[in-house]
């Protein structure tokens, strides 16, 4: 009689443990990125090395993209320790390239935007975790929107339109707000469908992949909000 409720309770515990692990690793990534970005911004030598040489700067960008694609496409073939190391490395490299925000924007506006972003992210993530609505179709639409933002941003590199940049930022906020809810629901579903007795390494890799997705949602949402709300130096 009590076996079904017991199984449901055990399943919920596993889901909660998995989601907690995802957020823990995401938090590690964000903390590392923030620390490195702040440290580099206060080191003139590192700033000159990174931003004074386009080859190094774009090399870092390419390295970041390569790490994201590698983790996303090949994580199933990696050791859990390798996946973890690559995620940490990506967060560190992102800190190097994001150090520019401390030069462009005032520290007070960075801090206030961060807290606004964090609050927005938490609300969207809770919605994605608790809603009974299937967000799969919404996820497809948001992915198309993300592709549109990337194309528009590339075009705007040459046009350099401040108006277009602001429009992209507002649309970007909507897209990443939706992606946060969608990705959270996907992670919950992944945990619910996870077979019993799965190896700890497989669970770790799933948590790292989930952390990467939510990390990217948070960082991009933060950057979009910073363009809108941030006060320049």
Secondary structure, 3 states (H helix, E strand, C coil): CCHHHHHHHHHHHHHHHHHHHHHHHHHHHHHHHHHHHHHHHCCHHHHHHHHCCHHHHHHHHHHHHHHHHHHHHHHHHCCHHHHHHHHHHHHHHHHHHHHHHHHHECHHHHHHHHHHHHHHHHHHHHHHHHCCCCCHHHHHHHHHHHHHHHHHHHHHHHHCCHHHHHHHHHHHHHHHHHHHHHHHHHHHHHHHCCCCCCCHHHHHHHHHHHHHHHHHHHHHHHHHHHHHHCCEC
